[in-house]
């Protein structure tokens, strides 16, 4: 049985003695060296998995999920903003991450029901495979889609259409063979090929008995479907019309399992059972989904990028990209999210609650260029035991102010936001 090491974001790893907690753990030397090499590979694409601390210590970055080393050791990385003892914190952090990913992937209520979260007691990748298998099981029971495919072949009999050009080009002695074209109604289509490829991967990688049993049952139903030879091309050909609506819930899970097709996942991060997510991006997407439910009468626009910090030689420089622009009737607000831990007890100790000066500069630039120096800005951090209520407002000027608000990860709301927009 492969070893499983469970830690959380920014935990420290070593090859020697360690405390054995969520913030500090020991791994084999081979795993330590492989993590260093993998981090260098990811660094070329702008990501960094670990940071070196001397010769014997590594510090993980802000990625969550599961990563498996070639030797089979799996490292499960959980969100950091969960309080409690290690045993309770592991269960709570796993449930939180599953809930956030379900919402980020725009899943229907059936797939993100609380019963799935309460019964989840396995590493994240087994949970992802379970969601895929249960969705595929419902799809198979409803019936997979068939389609007409054009076939060109050579036969001793006529079927469909005779390809006159190819027939005339036949060499002597083959006049008894017919070059024909016809359509067949079968299951060889892009969506089914991708599902077959994802199922093959699950059959190979799952270690959960329930997943293993269900994957083998489904493999017999899809045995006639060929595997995808080009994942990228088949994802581009995936149809999303009314007739294929029942396939839609499976696409995000299929993307995660095959790797490299999810906007949340780290490109190329799949190795064995590995699946990593940048936690800041997960939090941003999760807040977006919750904002749309919390503020049904407000337009939530993510990723605005129409303004620039300055101009130089008649060209705009340094694009400004706030996380969200909120608008209701003739009023607008800027909202930015930060996956950081604040502590109100540190406000008067010179630590300024844990707030970063660079974040305040960033919000000031957003207010100047998106709100014309007049309005209200919001900076949202996750709610914790040390930060459970909105801070007093921060004043940039008489007309421009900033509010720091907590996001309640249990109730899925930004605390105090409704009152500020009313």
N, C-alpha and C positions, 0 to 999 in steps of 0.2 A: 504493500500500500504506500503510495507516494506521500511524502511528508507535506503537511500544510502548516504554514506560518501565517498567523493572522495579526496584522498591525493596522495602524491608521495613517493618514497623511502625515508626512514629515517625520515619520518614525525613523529611528537610527538602527542600522543593521551592522553586525560585526561577525567575525569568525571566531572570536574568543568568548569569554564569559559575558553574559548579558542578564539584565533583570528579568527577562521573560514576560514583558508586559506589552500592551498595545503600542507603547511608545519606544520600546527597545527590545530587540530580539536577535538571536544568533542564527546564522545560516552557514551551510558548508562552504569551504573555500572555493569549490567549483562554482557555486551559485554566486558568491561574492564577485569573482572574476567575470562571470558571464554578465552580471548586472552592469559592471563597469563598461564592458564592450558594447552591450545593448544601448546604454545611455549615449555612448559616443555615436552610434549609428543614428539614433533618434535626434541627436543634437544637430545633425546636418539639415534636418527639416524644421528646425526651430523649436524642438521639444527637448526637454532634459528630464530623464527619468530619475536620476539620483545625483547627489552632490557629494564629492569626496570630502571627508573630514579626517585628515591624517592618513596613515597607512592602514589602519584597522577598522575604520568606521565609514559607513555610507549613510547619507540622509536622503530619504525618499522625497520626491517633489509632490506637487498637488494633484497627482493622478490617483484615481480609485478604480477598483476592479480586481482582476486576478491576472497574475503573470506566472507562467510556468517555465522553469529552466530546463535545459536539455536533459538533466539528470532525473527529472520528474518532480522535483520539489516545487510546490506551488506557494506563492506569496499572495495572500488576500489583503488588499488595501481598502480600508473602510473610511467613510467621512469622519472628520475630526470633531465636528460640532455636536457631539452626543455626550451627555454627562452620565455618571454612574460607574459602578465597579466593572471590572473587565468582562465578566460573564454577561451581565446585563447590557453593558455597552455594545458588545458584539452583536447580540440579537437585535437591539434597537437600531444600530447603525446599518445592519443588513436590511432590515425592513424599510428604513428611511431611504436607502439607496435604491431599492427595488421600486418603491413608490415614486421616487423622483424620475427614474428612468422610464417607468410606465407612462407617466404624464408627459415627459419630454418626447416620447415616441408616438404621441397622439393615439394611444390605444383606447379602445372602447371600454365602457365601465365593466363589461364582463371580464375582460382580461386583466384589469387592474383592481379587481374586487379585493376587499380586505381579507377574505378567506385565504387567498393566495399568499398574502403577506404573513398571516399568522402561522401558516404551515411551513413557511420557508425556513429551513435550518441548514442549508447547504451553501457552499461558496457560490458566488455570483454566476459563474459560467454554467453551473448545473441548473440554476434558476432560469437563465436565458434559454437553455436547451429545452427545459420543461415547457416554457411558454410557447416555444416554436412547435413542439410535438403536440401539445394540446390543441393549438390552433390548426395544425395540419390534420389532426384527427377529426375535428369538426368539418374541415373542408372535404376530406375524403368521404365522410358520411353524407355530405350534401351532394358530392359528385364533382370530379375535376372536369375542367373544360377541354373539349376536343375542338379541333379546327381542321379545315381542309389544307392539305399541303400538296404542292405540285411535285410530281415525280417524273423523271425522264429515265427511261430504261429501254433495254433491248429484249424482245420476247419473240416467241414463235407464233404468236397470235396477235390479232389487233385488239387493242383496248384503249378507249379514249380517242386521242387524236394522233394521226400519223405525222411525224416530223419529216416532211418531204425533203428538206435540205440535207439532213443527216442521212436519210434513206438513199438519196442519189449519190452520196459520197462514199457509200460502202464499197469495199473492194470486191472483186469478182469471187464468186463462190459463196457469198453470204446473202444472196437474194432471198433466201427463205426466212431470214430474220427481219423483224420489223422494229424500226426506231420509233417509239411511241412516247406520248406525253399524256398523263392522266392525273387526276386528283384523288387523294385518299383522305379519309376522315379518321384522324388519330390524335393522340395526346402529345405529339412532339411539337411543343410550342415553348416560347422563351420562359414563361412563368413556371411551367411544369419542370423544365430542365433545371432551373435554379432551385426549385424545391427539392428535386431529386439530389442535386449536388449538396445542398445543405443537410439533407437527411443522411446522406452517406457520411458526411463529416461527423454528425452527431453519433451515428452508429459506431464510428471508430473511436470517438473521444470520451463518450459518457462513461462515468463510473457509478452512476446512481442506478440501483436495480430497477426502479420504476421507469426511469428514462430508457434504460437498456431494453426492457420488455416491450414498451410501446414503440420504440424506434424499429425493432425487428418486425412487429406487426405491420407497421406502415410501409416498411420496405417491400413487403410482399405485394401490397396494393400498387406501388409505383414501380414495380419491376420492369414494366414495359416502357417506361419513360427513360430516354437516354439522359445521361448527365450533361451538364453544360460544358461546352468546350471553350467558351469565351464569356466569363461572368460579366465583364463590362458591357459588351454588346447586348447580352440578354437583358441586363438591367435597363438599358436604354430602350429596348423593345417591349418592356413590361407595359401592358395596356392597363389603363385605369378608368375605363368607361363603365357604363351601368352594368353591362353583362359580366364584368370582372370585379364587381364591388365586393364580393365575398372573398376575393383574394387579397384585398387591401390590408387587412390586419396582419397578414403574414409577411408582408414585404420588409418592414423594419427588422423583424427577427431574422429573416433570411439574410438581410444585409449584414447584421452583426455576426452571424455565424460564418458567413463566407469572408467577411473582413473587408475593410477598406472602402465601404460604400455608405457608411453612416457619417453625417456631419459632426457627430459627437466623438466618434472613435479616433484614436491616434492612428494616422496612416501607417500601415505596415506593422502594427503592434501585435498582430496575431502570431503567436508561437506556441504550438501545441494547444493548450487550453487558455491561452492568454487573451485578455480583453481589457483594455484600459480606457478610461474616460478622463479628460481634464475637468476637474471638479468645478472650477469657476464657470466653465461653459455649461455644465449640467445645471448648476444653480441658476444661471441666467435664463436658460430655457424653461426651467421649472417655474420660476417667478413669472415669466411671460404667460405660461398656461394658466397660472392661478390668477393673474391680473385680469385676464379676459373673463373669468368667472366672477371675480370680486367686483369688477367695474363694468357691468354689461352695457351701460349707457356712455361709456368712454371709449374713444378710439385709441388703441394701443398699437403704436408703430415701432417695431424693433429695428435696430441697425440703421438709424438715420445717418446719412453721410452727405448732406447737401451743403454743409458749411465748412470753411477752412479757417485756420488760425490767422493767416496773413497772406499778403500778395507780394510777389517779387518779380520784377521785370514783366509785368502784366500777366503773371501766372499765379494761380492759387497754390499755396504750400501748406502742408501739414493738415490733412483731412481730420475733422472732428467727428467722432462716432460715438455718441451716447448710446447706452443700451436701449433706452426707450424714450419715445416722445409720446406724451399723453395729451389728448385734446378733447375738449367737450364744449360744443358750441363755439364761442369766440375766445376761449381761454386755452392756454397750453402750459404744460409742465415738462420738465426733464427729469427722468428717473434713471439712476445708475445702480448696479448691484455689485457688491463686494463679498466674496466668500472669505471673510476674515472674522476673527473673534474680538469682540469689544468687551470692556469691563468698566462699568460706571464707577467702581471703587478706585480706579486709577486716574480719575479726572483731575484731582488736585495734587497729584504726586509728580507732576512734570511729564507724565506719560500721555496726557491728553486722551484718555479712554482707550488708547491703542489706535487712534486715528492717524492716518498718514497725511503729511502736508502735501504730498504730490497729488493725492486724491482731491484735496480741496482746490488746488490749482486747476486740476482737470475740470472740476465742476464749475469753477468760475469762468473758464473759457467757454463751456457749454452755455452758461447763462448769458454771457455777453453776445454770443453769435446766434444762438437759437431763440433766446427770449428778449433780445435787444435790451439787456441790462435791467429788465423789469419783470419780476415774477418770482416763482418759487421753484426750487430744486430739491430733489429727494435723493438721499443716499441710503441704500437699503443693505443691512447686514443681517445674518441669521440671528434669531432670538436664542439666547442662552440664559443660564442662571445669573450671569453677570451683566446681561443686557436684555431687559425684558420690557422696557417702556421707551417711548420716543425721548430723545434728548432735547433740551432747550434749543431754540433756533439759533443758527449761526448767521450773523448779519454781515453781508458783503458791502451793502450800501442801504440807503433808505428804501430803495425800490427792489433790491435783489437779496433774497434770503435762502438759506439752506436748512433743510430738516433732515436729521438722521433718524431713520425709523427701523424697528426690528421686523423681521419676517418670521412669523410663527410657523414652524415646520410641521406642527401637529394640526393646526386649523387651516393651514394653507392660505393665509391672508397677510397683507402688510399692515401691521398694527398702526392705527392712527391715520391711515391714508384717506379713508372715506371722509373723515372730518375735515381734512385739509382741502379736499376737492369740492366740498359742499358750498 
